[in-house]
Amino acid sequence: MTRFPLHLDLAGRRVLVVGGGPVAARRVRGLQSAGAVVEVVSRAIVDGFPDVPVTPRTFVPDDVDGAWLVLACTGVVDDAVAAACAPRRIWCVRADDASLSDAWMPAVARVDDVVVSVTAGRDPRRAMALRDALTLAIETGDLPLRRSRNGTGSVAIVGGGPGDPDLLTVKARRLLAAADVVVRDRLAPVVPIADGVEVVEVGKVPGGPSWAQRDIEALLVDRALQGRRVVRLKGGDVHVFARGMEEVTACFRAGVAVEVVPGLSSALAAPTYAGIPLTARGVTQSFTVVSGHLPPGDPGSTVDWDVLARLGGTLVLLMAVGRLGAICAALIAGGRGEDTPVAVLQDATLASQSVLVTTLARASVEAQGVTAPAVVVIGEVVGLRQ
Ligand SMILES: C[S@@+](CC[C@H](N)C(=O)[O-])C[C@H]1O[C@@H](n2cnc3c(N)ncnc32)[C@H](O)[C@@H]1O
């Protein structure tokens, strides 16, 4: 028999399930998630049966009256259920013998607004295995999820991790697979983007041209208001020295739907990729992440370098290349030992990654050749590097 796949909108439809065993329970859950109004006729129900109205008696033919769809899941009176449905022209799905059924229940999964339903040669386990594999491929962004028609626009502010595309989260990959527009930072991971997707590079190249932050925000809002799905792909995490908050605020103000997806910060990933634990039992119980964007003594800086020098623990500096000499001098002046180990981690997680190990006293001279991006780790844990 040839099957014609048809998706039924069950929202608000009355569906009768005859039977109270595990198969009926599974079907009821699926019907509930599709929004159906489910009623059950069964003398007994298994433990953990979903919370739906149950008529506790044997099936009688009049039970099907008024139902939009009937599922016979008894294994005992399914013939009688089907016989009651036929003259009333009500679809009946039989769990006992698919070949006798008017209709079949596929294995179904929903991922965001995509519904996958699979039938597989009347073999439910095979259908479920295929359904699960397809669901995984959708969830991990391996299948083309992009809409071909504009719909409701949205912005996803996504942390892309420190650079290695393998460190993108599953959610980031899925959002990228569905994106119409990708707005990239310079340090965001380089990932393949489907043809036809608008890619805008807004990265701030040191010493080169750069987009003003307000122009980036206006771009995100503009594309979303056009009904497009925008991914704002950032390096590391969205809220670690990354101005994610301003972009979220701009979307809120414009009434644009916005979601924020955390990413793995270079502050955490770079030491790990270099074999340095940020904390180690018996050595240090804290780490502090600090921006080195402004040098010690700069009137705009809110960092108290004296306090950091006395704090102990591990210090992680971002954006410190070019100011490392001044920062190390301030830490030594504040009381941190000259021999304190320092690691300078350039291009962390990328093929070009390099690791320089030095000390607080020698760092400014030995790290002269280092260029951004680099993460600096200061503290005894550098000595534990493996
Ligand atoms: C504007 S901050 C953004 C930080 C980012 N949001 C994060 O959580 O990693 C840029 C700084 O992050 C650090 N950084 C980012 N990616 C890096 C990488 N692959 N290797 C070393 N440092 C990196 C550098 O210190 C760089 O100057």
The ligand as an ORCA input file, in Angstrom:
! r2SCAN-3c Opt
* xyz 0 1
  C      37.664     42.403     23.076
  S      38.282     41.077     24.017
  C      37.021     39.898     23.737
  C      37.106     38.750     24.681
  C      36.130     37.660     24.357
  N      34.778     38.109     24.501
  C      36.335     36.403     25.192
  O      35.479     36.100     26.048
  O      37.332     35.721     24.950
  C      39.571     40.529     22.970
  C      40.679     39.873     23.735
  O      40.367     38.521     24.008
  C      41.551     37.748     24.021
  N      41.441     36.716     22.980
  C      40.355     36.442     22.246
  N      40.590     35.403     21.441
  C      41.847     34.996     21.707
  C      42.661     33.947     21.216
  N      42.243     33.085     20.283
  N      43.910     33.834     21.715
  C      44.352     34.667     22.663
  N      43.612     35.675     23.150
  C      42.376     35.830     22.691
  C      42.690     38.688     23.742
  O      43.194     39.139     24.967
  C      41.999     39.799     22.992
  O      42.713     40.997     23.038
*
